[in-house]
Amino acid sequence: MAVDLAERRGGAGRRPLVLVGPYPAPWGGISVHLRSLQQLALRSGYEVEVLDVGEGHASRDGSDGVRDAGSYGRFAAELLRVAARDAVLHVHVPGNNVKAWVVAFAASRARPGGLLTVHSGLAPALLDGSPTARRLAWLAAAGYERVLCANGGIAAALERCGVEPARLEVLPAFVPGAVAPADPPAAAVAARARFSTLLAAALAPGNQYGEDVLLDALGLLGARRPDFGCLVYGPGTAEAAFGERLARRGLFGRVVPLGEIEQPASLGVMRLADAFLRPTRADGDSVSVREALGLGVRVVASDVGHRPPEAVLFRAGEPADLAARIEAALAAPPPPEGAGAGDVSERILSAWRSLGLARVRKGVQA
């Protein structure tokens, strides 16, 4: 019945879905989730396009359904076009800077009544520390039917901004199975052959990603387990400066940097590992943690954000505790495949339909 009502609301059955946010590459959490949602909509028979406001926006020509919306002028023009099309809008922002809330506010005024997803575990610190950000977040949220939050801390911070609790929902930002694992880089395969115990981790620039915590923990672990190596991938890991930091800690050769790799290859890297590590100081809901658990790989993650129960947690910012938890995880059996996935596909589809999204192709299972 809900689908029939949504289709009647859509008139001729052609209300497109418009996703707003960063799109791969780079291969960060929000962009990967956005692409997964695009694929979910297409599989379910909906018309969908993406407005890319991320780093790669200038390369978009719209031919694959992804349009350039990264400059102020392009964003404004695309919002006017979206409003004229009577689209269902689903906006994704980190929420950890004022610009993100400006994007959310502008989109809601162009096409009120859509969905907003807030991803970053750093969003509460911004909102609690800045009256301007709190006011802007409240104004932005007022233009959406519902606000989806990657964890409870984000939802609580938005409540403190004055957003009604009934419009807030905590929902993991993860749709499993969007892509299949691909062959990992040759350096990763060689490391698997060289080390009897192999770990893996994703890093990015910024204190919140915990590079120092990870490397200090690996140094402690190396004193007790000379048999282990660690694959590390993500922006900056192929740079000479990262290699120098490894050398200063005596980890050069034991830690194998892979640089930034595409999502299918990163899944291939995870499958090689005995455990995947997430050393962050702040998190929303980590796509990589859920990917690794879904592949049946042990996960050791900091005790921040929204963690699946199958993950082994360590105290954020404490390398000694991370090293101890790695050893404990390795002594236990790996999780079954599919563990911790937290598939939200049906809840997302239901939310889109409740806003009037209608199928382009009749008879497609949604």
Secondary structure, 3 states (H helix, E strand, C coil): CHHHHHHHHCCCCCCCEEEEECCCCCCCHHHHHHHHHHHHHHHCCCCEEEEECCCCHHHCCCCCCEEECCCHHHHHHHHHHHHHCCCEEEEEECCCCHHHHHHHHHHHHHCCCEEEEECCCCHHHHHHHCHHHHHHHHHHHCCEEEEEECCHHHHHHHHHCCCCHHHEEECCCCCCCCCCCCCCCHHHHHHHHHCCEEEEEECCCCHHHCHHHHHHHHHHHHHHCCCEEEEEECCCCCCHHHHHHHHHCCCECCEEECCCCCHHHHHHHHHHCCEEEECCCCCCCCHHHHHHHHCCCEEEEECCCCCCCCCEEECCCCHHHHHHHHHHHHHCCCCCCCCCCCCCHHHHHHHHHHCCCCCCCCCCCC
